[in-house]
Amino acid sequence: VTVSVLYWGRPIMSAAASPATAGPEDLLVDLHARFVLKLDERKDTFEHWTMQHLRVSGIYWGAGAMHVLSRLEQMPRDEVVSFALSCRNADGGFGGSRGQDSHMLYTLSAVQVLCIFGAEDQIDRDAVARWVASMQRPDGSFTGDEWGEVDTRFVYIALNCLSLLDRLSFIDVGKAVEFILSCENWDGGFGVSPGAESHAGQVFCCVGALCIAGALDRIDQDRLAWWLAERQLPSGGLNGRPEKAADVCYSWWVLSSLAMLRRLHWIDRGALFSYILRCQDPDDGGIADKPGNYADVYHTFFGACGLSMLGYDKAPLNEINPAYAMPPETLRRLGVPAGRGGDVMCRVDPAALAAAESLE
């Protein structure tokens, strides 16, 4: 279901995929699980071949979705682990598929996949850490690969990846934090670089990086949370910046940021529930970016995450850690400490939610 990478490896849906119509009122858990499991079976389709360059990220989104939907055990663990390991390069990084150049995004995805499936002992932690560290620049920023693109996404990726591997000492975390802070805008948001427009995706990356670095106290949390809360539209969905359309993926970028700021209750959860559920494909499964569009694994993962974080209770959804986009039990097994985002609240606080709803 992907044609090219936009944001965070975000897929563009092709016209050959199945459309999501006005979805049902309940989450179609079993149908979505089948949708994820069938993605790699369609080897004769255009979509299968056009997503090969980011396949390891697609597997991560699928594994994440299956975890949230309480269906992770249905995935072929040995096959997944074998493929992720096959993306490893001699320089220590990982490519998006076999034979592809190393990139920060795919390195994180591979590490996440291996950790989710309990294969972290097969990672050469020092080799990965050395490669990630080689991407850091003197100002604290990181490039995505050897070609030099700089983006706040890559700072987050570096901190997430090395925290999972317990190798943060390989980089200058202090300089990374200072670079993130230099990207803060007057509205409280963050952009891709100093002076760039605030965007919810970049806000997540910067808040996540600061959370992992133990530096969330360095920003104006109320101002930022207000900017994030303003992303909710009359449709109930969330957008990434002012004057843009709603998109299910911002159910992750916005809500995870608010969760780290402990202000999830600032969102009208009933309206967002309705929006996400309307984006389901009731025939073939999966969740789309908008009602009536084509479903894909990326939006299925982040839509399910949004429902979980807001406490959707009509299906037994598992929690997802907002700082790492990982199962909390995986982080506990890895020994990720509270001071590095291991204890971030994964769901809206019932007391805060009740207090907010009493004021409506």
N, C-alpha and C positions, 0 to 999 in steps of 0.2 A: 504493500500500500504506500510506497514512497517513491518519489521521483528525484528529489534533491534535498539538501540540507538547508534550512533557513536558520532557525534559532535553536541552539542546543541540539542540533541534529534533528530538528523538527521536520516531519515529512509533509510533502505536498501530496494530496490524494489524487489519483488518476480517475478518469471517467470509467474505467473498467471495474472499479470497486463497487460494492453494494451500498446504496444510499441509505442514510438514516432518516426515517420519516418522523412525524410527530410521535414520539415514543410513549410507552406506557407509564403508568404512575409508579410502578415498582421496579426495582433494579433486577435485571434479567441475568442473575449470576451465572447459571449453568450455560446459558447461551453465549455470554461473553467469554467464559472459560473455553468453550469449544472454538470460538472465533480465534482466540490466541493460539490454541494448539494446532489449528489448521494452517496458520500462516506459513509455516515452512513446508507444507505439503504441496503447495501450488507452484511446483518448480517449472511448469510449462507456461507461466503467466509473465506478462510484462513487468508487473509489480515485483515479482520475486527477483528478477535480474537487476532491476534498477535500484534495489536497496542493498545490494551486496557490499557496496563500499562502506556501509554503516551497520552491517549485520550484527556486530557485537553489541551495539547500542540497542538495536531492535530486540535482541534477546534479553537485555537488561529490562527494557520497558515491559516485555512480556512476562518476565519473572516477577517484576514488581507488581504488575496487575494480578497475576495469579496468587501472589502472597496476600494482597489486600482482599481478594475474593475468596480466600481460604481454600485455594485449589493448587497450591504450589507443588504438592506431592505428585500431581498428574504430569508434571514436566519430565522429560527424559534426562535425568541428572547427568549420567555418564557422557551422553552425547553433547550436552551443553558444556560441561567442563572441558571435554576434549577439544571442542571448537574454540572456546575462549583461549585455551593454552596454545592453540595453533596460530593465534594472531600475535603471539609474542615475537619480538624482533631482537636481533643481536645487541642493539643499543640499549636494551632494557625496557623500552616502551612497547606499546601494543598498537596495532593498526585496526581499522574497522572490519577487516576480513583477512584471510590468509594472503600474505604477500604484499599487503598494503603498508605504506610508510607509517611510522609511529606518530600519534597525535595525542594531545592531552585528553581530549574528550573520550577517545576510544580506550585509552589507558585506564581512565577512571571506570568506564563501563565494564571493561574486562575484570578489573579488580573487584568491582561490586558484584558481578556475576559469580566469580570464584568464591567470594566470601559468603554470598547468599546460599550457595550450595555446599558450604563447608569444605571447600578445597583451598583455603588460604595457605595451607602448608605447602602447596605446590607453586607458590609465588616466590620468586627470588626478590625478596623485599629490598635488599640493598641495591640491586641492579635497577629496579623500578625507581627507587628514591633518587639514585644518582642521575637517572635520565630526567626525572621531573625537576630536580634541582638545577640541571643544566639549562632549563628554560627560564630561570629567574634572571631578571635584568637588574642593573645597579639601583634603579629607583624602587625596587620591590615588586614591580609588575612581572607578569609571565607572558611568554609567547605560547601559541598553541602548538607550534612545531618548529622545525629548523628554518622555516621561511619567514618567521618574524612577526606574524599578526599579534597585536597586543589587545587584550580585552579583559575586563574584570571577571568574565567567566572563568578564565584560566587561573586566576588567583584562587577562586573558590575550588576549582578542580584540584589544584595542587594541595590545598589544605585538607580537603576531603580525602583524597587518595592517600596522602602521607599520614593522616590521622588514623585511617583504617589500618594502615600497615605499621603504626607506631614508629614512624620515621620523620616526624616533624623537625627533628634536630638537623636534618639535612638541608633545610632552607632557612632564610632569615625571615622569621615570622613577623618580627617587629616592623621591618621595612614593608612587608606585604600589607600589614594593617595600615601603615601610613599611606601607601598608595591607594588603598580602598577609601580612606577618609578624604583623600584629595579629589575623589570622584563624587562626593556628596554635593547636592544642589540646594539652592535656596528653599525649594519646596519640600525638602526632606528626603527626596528620592536620590537614586544613583543612576549614572549612565555607564557606557562602555569604557569611558576614559574621562579625564578631567575636563569639565565644561560640556560634556555630551548630555543630551536630553534624558530626563528620568524615564525609566522603563521598568515595568514590573519584573521582567525576567532578570534584568541587571540588579534590581533591588534584592531579589532572592539571592543572587550570587554574592552580593556584598554583605547582606545580613547573615547569610550562612557562613561566609568566611570569617566575619567578626565573631559569630557565635562559637565556631570551632576554635578561634584564637583566644576566646575569653575576653573579648573587647567590645561587647555590645553596649557597655556603659559609656562608650566614647561618642555615641550619637544621640540626637533628640528623638527618642522613641515615640513620643506622642505625636510629634509633627509628621514623622514618617508613617505611623499607623493611620493617621487621618488621611494622608495622601492615598494610602492603600485602600482604605474604606471607600473613598470616592470613586474607586474603579468599578463599583457595582452599578449596573444600569437598570432602567425600569423593567427590562426583560428578566431580571434576576441574575443574569450572567455577569462576568467580570471582564474588563478590558485591560490592556497593558499600559495604556497612556491615554490622556484626554482626547476626546473626539474620535475614538476608534471603536470598532464593533466588538461585541463580546466574543469570547472564545473559551471553550472548555479548559484549555491548557492553563489558563490563568486561575482556574480553581486550585492549581498547585502553586504557581509562582506567587500569587497574592496570599492565599491562605497559609502556606508554609511560613511566609515571612511574618504574618500576623501571629502565628503560633509561637514563633521564636520570640516575638515581642510581647507574648502573653495577652493578646488583644483579639483573639479569634471571635469573641462575642460581639465585635463591632460590625459584623456582617449579618445581613438578613438571611439566615440559613434556609428558611422555608422557601424563599424565592430562588435561592441558588440550587437547592435540591430539585425544584421543579425544572429549572433550566437544564441541568445536567441530564435528568431523566428524559427530557424531551429530545435529547441528542442521541438517544439509543437507537440502534437498528433492531426492530422487533422481529425481523425475519432471519437475518444471518448473524446477528450479534455484533458487538463492538460499539464504541461511542465515537461520535464525530465531533468536529470543532464547533459546529452550529447545527440547529435543527434542520433536517433536510439535506445535509451534506453527507459525504462518504465517511464511513467509520475507518479508523486505523488504530494500531496498537499504542501509539504515542498518546492519543487522546483518551483511549480506553484506560490506560494506566493512570493518567493524571486526573481524569474524571472520577475514577474509583477512589483515588487519594482524597479528592475534595469531599466526597461523601463521607469517607471515614473520619477525616479531621473534624467535620461538623457534627459527628455523632449520629449519622444515619442508622436507624435501628430496625429497619424492616428486613435486614439481611445481616448475617454474622460476619461483618467485615473486620479484618485484622487491622491493627494500627501500623502506621508508617512514621518513622522519625523525620520531623520536618527539616532538620539541619542536614541530614545525610541522604534523605530519600531511600532509606534502608529499613528493613525489619528491626524493631527494637531488640528482639532476641539475638539477632546477629551481632549487633553492637555490644550487647552484654557478653556474648561469647568471646568477642575480640578484646574485651576489656577496655572499651572506649570510656574514659572517665566522664563524670558529670561536668567538670570544668571545660570539656571540649565538645559540649553539645550532646553528650550521651543521655542526659536526663531531660531533654526538652519535652514539654507537654505535647502529647501526640493528638489530643482531642480537646475540643472546647471545654472549658471549665464549667460544669453544671451550675455552680453557684453564681458565677459571673453571668452566665447565660440567663438564668432565672431573673437576676437583678435587672439585666438589660431589657428583657421582655416585659417586665412589670412596669417599665417606663413608657411602653408604647401606647 
